[in-house]
Amino acid sequence: MSAITGTDIQQAAQALRNGDLVGIPTETVYGLAANALNPDAVLRIYEAKGRPAFNPLIVHVHDANEFAKYALEVPAIVKELALEFCPGPLTFVLPKKSIVPDIVTGGGETVALRVPGHPLTLKLLAQLDFPLAAPSANPFGYISPVTAMHVAEQLEDKVSYILDGGPCMIGVESTVVMPENGKIVVLRVGGVPIEELERVAGKVELRVNMSSDPKSPGQLKSHYAPRIPLVLGNVQELVAQHAGKKIALLTLGEEQVSGNVVAKEILSPKHDLKEAASNLFAAMRRLDKSDADIIIAQLMPDYGFGLAINDRLFRAQL
């Protein structure tokens, strides 16, 4: 049975109360949501995505004040960051209370919490008396969805309703942080650049480990991958190395190359990394529909949103 796509918050809320799955918009990517306090509903997320059960989920709440409902402690540094960035693309990993089912946390002792920065989903959360577990609404390992249509194309028969909030504004997943001894450790780069975090929290530690046994969302080695093989690096060198192949090109700005380029996506003609991030996943999806033999992606500048883009592209080539 095909899912209905629309903007009916009441219909989405009722489906979630029934234990069903709903596609929800956020400022980062579209999520596949279920009642985070209902283990059977959460299990459906893993089944629908084909996601490993040891991979933790992010729990979405309406307000940062709700963190205390699900976390054993909320340190002062977390409250400071939440005041600055919530609602927004920042996720906090905190010691969990027993109210949070183990299936949500991959059996771990911490829970990932955030307040999504999308008006429709915030209105939806206000209608519910439970938080929402919601990873990206796509088959596990594939490119994240940034429109309701992307969700419908891949998971339509597995969700009861898709709440259409338009294209996602940020376009890459949230930054994931963990407080440790009064400092902030970054576990995943994303929608809040490191420079912005450090403006509030001081110097942060980058601990962006790629693992087959993740302790927080977004740490798996292979993720965000198109079906066509993707390589990342210097565009000119890679095009020369793959001479004779049909090439799909993914670049920040215009790049002049001499090769058999059958498809091309420019993420930001003005070299704006924030704009590039918002266009990344949609561009990858379009290239993945081409008849190219290989996708050649340009390594981005290693600052601001460039860090998050490079992280996603690196994981996409594994």
N, C-alpha and C positions, 0 to 999 in steps of 0.2 A: 504493500500500500504506500502510495506516494505521500510525502509530507506536504502540508500546506505552508506556504510562505506568505507572511504578512506582518502587520504591525499591531496585532491584537494582544496586548499585554495580559489581559484576563485569560485568554485561551492558552497562552504560554504558561501562565501560572498554574492553571488547572492541570495541564499535562504534567508539570513537574510534581504537583501534589499527588498525582496518580502513580508516580514512580516512573514516568516516561522520560525520554531524552528530548531535549530542545536545543536547537542551534541558536546561540545568542551572539549579538554584536558586542565587541569591545573596541577600545581605541587602538588596540594592538592587532589582534587577529580575531576571527570568529571562534567561539568556544562551543564545545559539545557538553551541555550542562545536564546535571542531575542533582537531586537532593543529596547533599554531602553527608547527611546524617542517616541515610538509608543505604545500608550495604548492598542490598539487592539492586537498587537503582544504579549505584556506582559501578557494580559489576557489569552492568549493561554498557557503560562507557568503554570499559576495557574490551568487551566482546565486539562492540560496534567498530572500534578502531583497530582491533587486532594488536592492542598495546600490551606489552609485558606487565604482569601484575606487580612486579617489583618497582615499577617506575612511578614515583609519587605524582599526585595531582595538585593543582593549585585550587584553594578554596576561596571563593569570591564572596565578600560581604558588602553590606550597604554603606557601612561607615567604619572608620578606623577604630572608633570606640568599641566596636564589636570584637576586636582582636582578643580582648580579655575573656570573652566567652569560650574561646577555643584554644588559647595559649596559656600555659602555666604562669608565665611572666611576660610582661611587655616592657623592656628596658627603656630608659629615658631617651637614648639615642634613636630608638625606633619611633617613639612618640614625636621627636623633633622632625625626623624624616617624613613621617606620615602627615604632619601638619603642613609640610612644604609640598609634598608630591601626591597626596591622596585627596580625591580620586586621581588615579593616574597609573602609568606603566611601571610600578614598583611593587615587587613581591617580597615579603618578609618571611624567613624561615625561623620558626620559634618552637620551643618545647611544647608538645601538645598536651591537652587535657584528654581524659579518657572518653569524653563525649564524642571525639573525632574517631570514626571507625578506622581500624588498622588498614583496611583495603584502600583508603584514601591516601595514606602515607607510605604505601608500599611496605608496611610492617615496621617502619621506622618510628622513632620517638619524637620527631619534629613534624610540624605542619606548616605548609606554605600558604600565606594569607595575603590577599590584596583587595583593594577597592577599585573596581573597573571604572574607567573614565568615559563611560558612554551613557547618555541620558536615558535611553530606552531600557538598558539593563539595570541601571540604578532604580528606575521606576518599578521594574519587575521585582528586584530584590526587596523593595519597600512593601510589596504585596505578600511576601513570603515570610513564614516564621522559621525558616531554615536557610543556611547558606548554600551556595552552589559549587560543587566540584565541577571544574570545566577545563580540560585540556583543549588544544586546538581541534577544530571540527573537521578532521581529515583522517584518512587511513594512516595508521602508524608509519612514521618514517618519511611520508610524502610531504610535498610543499604545503605550507600552512595556507588556509583560506582567508581571503581578505574581502570577499563579498558573499552575500547570501547565495548567489548563483553557484559559487565554488562549493559551498556546503551541499547544495541540492545535487550537483553533478556527481558527488562521490558518496554521500551518506543519506540520500533522500529517503530510501526505504527503511532506514534505521532510526529515524527521528520522527516524533509526532508533530512537531511544529518548528518552523524556522522563523525567528524574529528578525525581520529585515531592517537593519539600521543604516543601510547605505555602505559605501566603501569605508574600510578602516583608515583612520587618519594617520596613525603611527606606522603600522605595516610590519613591524617586527615585534616579537614577544617581549614581555616585561623584563626589566632587569631584576635579578634575584639576589637578595642580600641576606646576610646572617650576622647578628650582633655577636661579638666575642670579646670579652674582657673590656667592654666599653668602647670598642672599635667596631668598624664595619668591614665584613669580608664579602666580596662580590663573588657569587657562585655562577652567575650567568650574566653576560653583558646584554643589553637590550635597550628598551625605550627611554630610559633615563641615562644619559651619558655619564661616564665616570667623572668628568669635570663638574657636572651639576651636583652629583653626590658629594664630592669633596668640598664644594662651596658650603655645604651644611654640616657635613660629618667630619671634615678634616681628611687627612690622608687615609685612603682605603687600601685594603689588601686584595689583590686579584688572585682568586683561587678557582679559576675557570677550568676545572679538570674535566676531561672527557673520559667517561667510564662506562663499563658494561654493568656496573652495580651502582647506579646513581643514588646520591643522598638527597638530592633536590631535583625539581623539574628542570629539564633542559640540559642535563649533563651527559646524555648518551652520546657515544662516539659518532654513530651514523644517524642522521636525521635530516629533515627538510629536503630530501633527495628527489630530483626528477627521475623519470624513467630513462631518458637519454643520459649517457655518461657525461659528467661535468668535471672539468679541470680548471684550476684557479692559479693565476699568476700574471706574468707579463704577457699581454695580448700578442704583441708582435712576435715574441719568441715562440709562444704556443702555436700560433697560426703556422709558423714555419715548420714546427715539429710535426704538425698534423696535415701537411700538404697532401692533397689527393682526397681528403675527406670532405664531406659536406659539413660546413661549420655554422653553428648558431652562436652569435656573439652577444655577450652581456657586458656592457661597459658603463662607466660613470658618465662620460661625455662622448663626443664624436671621436672615433678612432679610424684613421685611414690604414687599411690593411690590404695586402694583395693575397687573396685566397678565395676559395669557393664558398663565400658567405651566402647561405640560403635564407637566413633569418637574423634579425638584429634588434636588440632592445637597448635604448639609451636611458639610463635611470634618471639622469638630471642634466639637461643640456647646459645649465648654468653651474654645474658642479656643486650643487647643494646636497650635502650628505643626508640631511633630514628628509628632503624630497626623495632622494635615492632610496632611503629605507622604506618609505611609504609605498614606493613603486616596485620593490624587490620581488615579492612573492608572486604578484600578478604577472610581472615580466617573465619570471621563471616558468610559470604555467604556460604562457603563450609560446615560449621557445620550446617547451616540452611537447607541444602539439605540432611542431614543424617536422620536416622529414630529414633533419640533420642527423649526422652520425655522432656528433659530439658538440657539447656546449662549452665554449671557452669563455670564462668569466675573468674580468679584470680585478686584480687585488686593489682594494680601496685604501685611501689614506688611513693610517692607524691612529685615529683620534675621533672624538665625538661619535656620531652614529656610524662612522666607518668601522669601528671596533665590532659593533653588532652585526653589520653586513658581512664583514670578513668571517666572523664566527659562523654565521649561517651557511655561507658559501663553502667554508672549509669542511663542515660536517656533511654538506651535500655531495661532496666528491668522494666520500669514503664508502 
